[in-house]
């Protein structure tokens, strides 16, 4: 995101242009950018395609305008946050400032859901330079606002080992991707309160010592699953595996809809004829990738959570499992992140994966609910509310932040998210 609002000459001014932007945003959010055509937008707007060009030079220009609108609003949020002298705030007001920033970013994300979706992947290969630049841009000003807000909120903490840098990364990712992870929530205040509570206060009432968690039966189950994943890593030694490896990379970079079968063949270094001798279609390739991925997760998660003897130990072990999974299956995680609505259509290639994910999430929710009932998990929110945020926290690509190691990422979740500010060694 740009750190300053874009120039006014780049902003559509007419009410008709704004109407076209709103219609385009709805289509991009529902169908995806690549699957939406200028004709689709014109039909939805009730005009001829040629009439759109009086307002926007291309579909790329519409996307850039949506991204610039998101950037402008995030810049405004950052300006407002940075105008506060956080160093002068007492602890309660500093926490309130952090809470307000959380809600402001979540609210901006929800209002610009289509732009957030556009920014979720690299620009399509056919995109022009303006869209490529707009998709890649970042906000140093908003990062600064998060940093100052977190430093102020935690400066009087008794725990001097807090990783406010990783906490900043986590706040930024959860608030900017809230709509992607939970497309059904629309109340920014509710979502912000949930994110703030989980990150600032943690999930557990008390947390066992590291030695206890490391020696638990649940941790052994997680380590066993990770060992199986490492052994099962496919060796790219034949055309079929090369096709799958290339497709995973293409789908992860550009999204499934924006990837082409020809691009997959080129990335795999094979001819189109060879590709079609090994697979039927792009959809068939995706189904096989997702089936393998889902099977790996099912075996591991069901093995870990199907017989829970300790809620606390199980949640910690699950965090260890997913910290590794976010690296081992980084491409697959990117591929599926925008497809939560796929469970509604049984013909959608994402359908079976999403259904399995829902079942795994329900199992996690039942474990968290058991923890609330027994008093080991704080009962300030329902298991239904807590589960999506905890699941997203475990799946964050911490390795993209200053090359954070698996050990460090798991220790962060264990101490800051599970233990929270009230962590006590038993």
SULFEN-V354862 format. One record per pair of residues at least 24 apart in sequence whose C-alpha atoms are under 10 Angstrom apart, sorted by the first residue. I is the first residue (numbers start at 0). J is the second residue. Records with the same first field share a line. If there is no record, write none. Layout:
BEGIN
I: J / J
END
This chain:
BEGIN
0: 66 / 67 / 69 / 70 / 71 / 73 / 74 / 118 / 132 / 133 / 134 / 135 / 136 / 137 / 138 / 139 / 140 / 141
1: 66 / 67 / 69 / 70 / 71 / 73 / 74 / 133 / 135 / 136 / 137 / 138 / 139 / 140 / 141
2: 70 / 71 / 73 / 74 / 75 / 77 / 78 / 136 / 137 / 138 / 139 / 140 / 141 / 142
3: 67 / 70 / 71 / 72 / 73 / 74 / 75 / 77 / 78 / 138 / 139 / 140
4: 67 / 68 / 69 / 70 / 71 / 72 / 73 / 74 / 75
5: 64 / 67 / 68 / 70 / 71 / 74
6: 67 / 71
9: 60 / 63 / 64 / 67
10: 63 / 64 / 65 / 67 / 68
11: 54 / 55 / 61 / 64
12: 54
13: 54
15: 44 / 51 / 54
16: 51 / 53 / 54 / 55 / 61
17: 54 / 64 / 65
18: 44
19: 43 / 44 / 51 / 54 / 55 / 61
20: 44 / 54 / 55 / 61 / 62 / 64 / 65
21: 65 / 111 / 113
23: 58 / 61 / 62 / 65 / 113
24: 61 / 62 / 65 / 111 / 112 / 113 / 114 / 116 / 117
25: 112 / 113
26: 113
27: 62 / 112 / 113 / 114 / 116 / 117
28: 111 / 112 / 113 / 114 / 115 / 116 / 117 / 179 / 337
29: 113 / 116 / 338 / 340
30: 256
31: 113 / 116 / 117 / 254 / 255 / 256 / 257 / 337 / 338
32: 58 / 59 / 62 / 113 / 114 / 116 / 117 / 122 / 123 / 254 / 256 / 257
33: 58 / 117 / 122 / 123 / 125 / 126 / 253 / 254 / 255 / 256 / 257 / 258
34: 256 / 257
37: 61
57: 127
58: 126 / 130
59: 122 / 125 / 126 / 127 / 128 / 129 / 130 / 131
60: 127 / 129 / 130
61: 130
62: 113 / 114 / 117 / 118 / 129 / 130 / 133 / 134
63: 114 / 117 / 129 / 130 / 131 / 132 / 133 / 134
64: 114 / 130 / 133
65: 111 / 112 / 113 / 114 / 115 / 117 / 133
66: 111 / 113 / 114 / 115 / 116 / 117 / 118 / 130 / 133 / 134 / 136
67: 114 / 133 / 134
68: 111 / 114
69: 107 / 108 / 110 / 111 / 112 / 113 / 114 / 115
70: 107 / 111 / 114 / 133 / 136 / 137 / 138
72: 103 / 104 / 107 / 108 / 110 / 111
73: 103 / 104 / 107 / 108 / 138 / 140 / 141
74: 138 / 139 / 140 / 141
75: 103 / 140 / 141
76: 100 / 103 / 104 / 107 / 140 / 141 / 144
77: 103 / 104 / 138 / 139 / 140 / 141 / 142 / 143 / 144 / 145
78: 140 / 141 / 144
79: 103 / 144
80: 140 / 141 / 143 / 144 / 145 / 147 / 148
81: 140 / 141 / 143 / 144 / 145 / 147 / 148
82: 144
83: 144 / 147 / 148
84: 147 / 148 / 151
85: 144 / 147 / 148 / 149 / 150 / 151 / 152
86: 147 / 148 / 150 / 151 / 152 / 154
87: 151
88: 151 / 152
89: 151 / 152 / 155
90: 151 / 152 / 153 / 154 / 155 / 156
91: 152
92: 151 / 152
93: 147 / 148 / 149 / 150 / 151 / 152 / 153 / 154
94: 148 / 149 / 151 / 152 / 153 / 195 / 199
95: 148 / 152
96: 148 / 149 / 151 / 152
97: 144 / 145 / 146 / 147 / 148 / 149 / 150 / 151 / 152 / 170 / 195 / 199
98: 148 / 152 / 188 / 191 / 192 / 194 / 195 / 196 / 199
99: 148 / 188 / 191 / 192 / 195
100: 141 / 144 / 145 / 148 / 174 / 191
101: 145 / 148 / 170 / 171 / 173 / 174 / 175 / 187 / 188 / 190 / 191 / 192 / 194 / 195
102: 174 / 186 / 187 / 188 / 189 / 190 / 191 / 192 / 194 / 195
103: 174 / 187 / 188 / 191
104: 141 / 170 / 171 / 173 / 174 / 175 / 176 / 177 / 187 / 191
105: 171 / 173 / 174 / 175 / 176 / 177 / 178 / 185 / 186 / 187 / 188 / 189 / 190 / 191 / 194
106: 174 / 175 / 177 / 178 / 185 / 186 / 187 / 188 / 190 / 191
107: 174 / 175 / 187
108: 174 / 175 / 176 / 177 / 178 / 179 / 187
109: 174 / 175 / 176 / 177 / 178 / 179 / 182 / 184 / 185 / 186 / 187
110: 178 / 185 / 187
111: 178
112: 175 / 176 / 177 / 178 / 179 / 182
113: 178 / 179
115: 175 / 176 / 177 / 178 / 179
116: 176 / 178 / 179 / 336 / 337
119: 176 / 179 / 251 / 252 / 253 / 254 / 333 / 336 / 337
120: 250 / 251 / 252 / 253 / 254 / 257 / 333 / 334 / 336 / 337
121: 251 / 252 / 253 / 254 / 257
122: 252 / 253 / 254 / 257
123: 252 / 253 / 254 / 256 / 257 / 258
124: 252 / 253 / 257 / 258 / 259 / 262
125: 257
141: 171
142: 167 / 168 / 171
143: 167
145: 170 / 171
149: 199
152: 199
153: 199 / 420
156: 420
157: 420 / 421
158: 419 / 420 / 421 / 422
160: 411 / 414 / 415
161: 411 / 414 / 415 / 419 / 420
162: 407 / 410 / 411 / 414 / 415
163: 411 / 415
164: 400 / 401
165: 397 / 400 / 401 / 403 / 407 / 408 / 411 / 412 / 415
166: 198 / 199 / 411 / 412 / 415 / 416
168: 395 / 396 / 397 / 399 / 400
169: 194 / 198 / 391 / 392 / 395 / 396 / 397 / 400
170: 194 / 195 / 198 / 199 / 392
172: 391 / 392 / 395 / 396
173: 198 / 388 / 391 / 392 / 395
176: 336 / 391
177: 387 / 388 / 391
178: 337
179: 336 / 337 / 338 / 339
180: 336 / 337 / 338 / 339 / 387 / 388 / 390 / 391
181: 337 / 339 / 387 / 388 / 391
182: 337 / 338 / 339 / 340
183: 339 / 340
189: 384
190: 384 / 388
192: 380
193: 379 / 380 / 381 / 384 / 385 / 388
194: 384 / 385 / 387 / 388 / 389 / 392
196: 379 / 380 / 385 / 416 / 419
197: 377 / 379 / 380 / 385 / 388 / 389 / 392 / 415 / 416 / 417 / 419
198: 388 / 389 / 392 / 412 / 415 / 416 / 417 / 418 / 419 / 420
199: 415 / 416 / 418 / 419 / 420 / 421
200: 377 / 379 / 415 / 416 / 417 / 418 / 419 / 420 / 421 / 422
201: 376 / 377 / 389 / 412 / 413 / 414 / 415 / 416 / 417 / 418 / 419 / 420 / 421 / 422
202: 311 / 314 / 367 / 370 / 371 / 375 / 376 / 377 / 378 / 379 / 380 / 385 / 389 / 413 / 415 / 416 / 417 / 418 / 419 / 420 / 421 / 422
203: 310 / 311 / 314 / 370 / 371 / 374 / 375 / 376 / 377 / 378 / 413 / 416 / 417 / 418 / 419 / 420 / 421 / 422 / 423
204: 311 / 370 / 371 / 374 / 375 / 376 / 377 / 378 / 417 / 418 / 419 / 421 / 422 / 423
205: 311 / 374 / 375 / 376 / 377 / 417 / 418 / 419 / 421 / 422 / 423 / 424 / 425
206: 311 / 312 / 315 / 375 / 376 / 413 / 414 / 417 / 418 / 419 / 421 / 422 / 423 / 424 / 425
207: 311 / 312 / 413 / 418 / 422 / 423 / 424 / 425
208: 422 / 423 / 424 / 425
209: 315 / 410 / 413 / 414 / 424 / 425
211: 312 / 424 / 425
212: 311 / 312 / 313 / 314 / 315 / 316 / 413
213: 312 / 315 / 316
214: 312
215: 308 / 309 / 312 / 313 / 315 / 316
216: 303 / 307 / 308 / 309 / 312 / 313 / 316
217: 302 / 303 / 304 / 306 / 307 / 308 / 309 / 310 / 311 / 312 / 313 / 314 / 315 / 316 / 317
218: 303 / 312 / 313 / 314 / 315 / 316 / 317 / 318 / 319 / 320
219: 303 / 316
220: 299 / 300 / 302 / 303 / 304 / 313 / 316 / 317 / 320
221: 299 / 300 / 302 / 303 / 313 / 315 / 316 / 317 / 318 / 319 / 320 / 321 / 323
222: 299 / 316 / 319 / 320 / 323
223: 299 / 302 / 303 / 320
224: 295 / 296 / 298 / 299 / 300 / 302 / 303 / 320
225: 295 / 299 / 319 / 320 / 321 / 323 / 324 / 327
227: 295 / 298 / 299
228: 295 / 296 / 299 / 323 / 324 / 327 / 328
229: 327
231: 295
232: 327
238: 267 / 268 / 269 / 273 / 274 / 276 / 277
239: 267 / 273 / 274 / 276 / 277 / 278 / 284
240: 267 / 277
241: 266 / 267 / 268 / 269 / 274
242: 266 / 267 / 268 / 269 / 273 / 274 / 277 / 278 / 284
243: 267 / 278 / 284 / 285 / 287 / 288
244: 288 / 330
246: 281 / 284 / 285 / 288 / 330
247: 284 / 285 / 288 / 289 / 328 / 329 / 330 / 331 / 333 / 334
248: 329 / 330 / 331 / 333 / 334
249: 330 / 334
250: 285 / 330 / 331 / 333 / 334 / 335
251: 329 / 330 / 331 / 332 / 333 / 334 / 335 / 336
252: 330 / 333 / 334
253: 333 / 334
254: 333 / 334 / 335 / 336 / 337
255: 281 / 282 / 285 / 334 / 335
256: 281
260: 284
281: 348
282: 347 / 348 / 349
283: 348
284: 348
285: 331 / 334 / 348 / 349
286: 347 / 348 / 349 / 350 / 351 / 352
287: 348
288: 331 / 334
289: 331 / 332 / 334 / 335 / 348 / 349 / 350 / 351 / 352 / 353
290: 349 / 351 / 352 / 355
291: 331 / 352
292: 328 / 331 / 332 / 352
293: 331 / 351 / 352 / 353 / 354 / 355 / 356
294: 352 / 355
295: 324 / 328
296: 320 / 321 / 324 / 328 / 355 / 356 / 359
297: 355 / 356 / 358 / 359
300: 359 / 360 / 362 / 363
301: 358 / 359 / 362 / 363
304: 359 / 362 / 363 / 365 / 366
305: 362 / 363 / 366
307: 366 / 369
309: 366 / 369 / 370 / 375
310: 366 / 367 / 368 / 369 / 370 / 371 / 373 / 375 / 376
311: 366 / 367 / 370 / 375 / 376 / 417 / 418
313: 363 / 366 / 367
314: 363 / 366 / 367 / 370 / 389 / 413 / 417
315: 393 / 409 / 410 / 412 / 413 / 414 / 416 / 417
316: 409 / 413
317: 363 / 390 / 393 / 409
318: 389 / 390 / 392 / 393 / 394 / 408 / 409 / 410 / 412 / 413 / 417
319: 393 / 405 / 406 / 408 / 409 / 410 / 412 / 413
320: 393 / 394 / 405 / 409
321: 390 / 391 / 392 / 393 / 394 / 395 / 396 / 405 / 409
322: 392 / 393 / 394 / 395 / 396 / 397 / 398 / 404 / 405 / 406 / 407 / 408 / 409 / 412
323: 393 / 394 / 396 / 398 / 404 / 405 / 406 / 408 / 409
324: 393 / 394 / 396
325: 393 / 394 / 395 / 396 / 397 / 398 / 405
326: 394 / 395 / 396 / 397 / 398 / 399 / 405
329: 394 / 395 / 396
332: 394 / 395 / 396
360: 386 / 387 / 390
361: 386 / 387
362: 386
363: 387 / 389 / 390
364: 389 / 390
376: 417
389: 416 / 417
392: 416
END
